[in-house]
Every structure is written in C-alpha cells, then in structure tokens.
C-alpha cells in the first residue's frame, strides 16, 4: 500500500463515521417500525373473526408467525 493510498483512507475516516451513524439510526428506525407493524398484525389476527384462541392450530400459527409464547386458550 502506498503512502498516498493510506492518506486517502484516513481522509475518508470522518465520512465513514458519519455514514455509519446514519446507518445505525436507520436500522433503529426500521426495528421500531417493524415491531409496531408486527404488533398491529398480531392484534389484527387476534381480533379477526377467523381466529379462534381455543383452536390449537390457530395458536400454533400465531406462535410461528410472531414468536408468541403466551397461552392462547385463555383469551
């Protein structure tokens, strides 16, 4: 690696830090929105006339889709 290449790499250090911080904030935003969407979807399924909390298959599908660990038949 030449000295010029090394100096250019250090010149980009601040740019890389700024880009990384923006990416980290974006990932946090996506995580929050995904969690909200997932909760809305779960609630919509639970409130649906097609969902029966006393049916094992309904509970298993809900657990599979949303990693739901709560007991289902107590709804």
Buried (B, 14 or more C-beta within 10 A) or exposed (E): EEEEEEEEEEEEEEEEEEEEEEEEEEEEEEEEEEEEEEEEEBEEBBEEEEBBEEEEEBBEBBEEEBEBEEEBEEE
